[in-house]
Amino acid sequence: MKLLMWKPISSDRPVNTDNTGRFTARLGNLKAGERVSAIAIHPQYGTSEPAYPALIRPIRNY
């Protein structure tokens, strides 16, 4: 069994959303093979469901 660890990647830098809930964030310290997901926490609206995880892949020149 593989133990999965997680940590917040943007807790010190709040991310703004538009009126439909879409957001963007620049994360420059990710490495190939890492997985990321997102959960929104809002004091008035509560906590969202987690987003599907994304796998970080290296950029290859073809």
N, C-alpha and C positions, 0 to 999 in steps of 0.2 A: 504494500500500500504506500502511495506517495503522499507526503504531507504537503499541502498547499499553504503558502504564506501570503499575506497581503499587507499592504500599507497604503495610506492615502498618498496620492501623488500631487494633489493640488489643494490640500487643506489650508496651506498658508497663502494661497493665491486664489481668492474667490473667482469663479467663472460666471460671466453674465450670460443670460439667455434672452432670446427674442420672445415676442408674444405667443409663439407657437411651442415654446419649450426647447427649441434648437440651440445648441451652443457649440463653440469651438474652443480648443485649448492647444497651445504649443508645448510639447514635452520633448526636451532635447536630450534627456539622459536615459532613454530607453535602449535596450540591447536586443539584438535578434534572439528570438526564442521566448522572450517575456510575453506575458498575456496581460491585457488591461481590460477593465470594465468601468462603468460609471454608475453611481447612485446619487441622485439629487436630494438634498435636504433643505427644506424651506420652513421657516418658523411658522408661517401661516397655513401652508398647504400640506405639510408633512413630508414623508419620505417616499421616493419613487421606488418602483421595482428596479432591480439591477438590469443594466443593459447586457445584451449578449457579449461574451468576451471576444476580444480581438487579439490575434496573434501578431506580434511584431516580426516582420521578415526583413532580411537585408535587401538593399537595392542592388540589382545586378545590371551591368551594362551589356547589352546584346550586340 
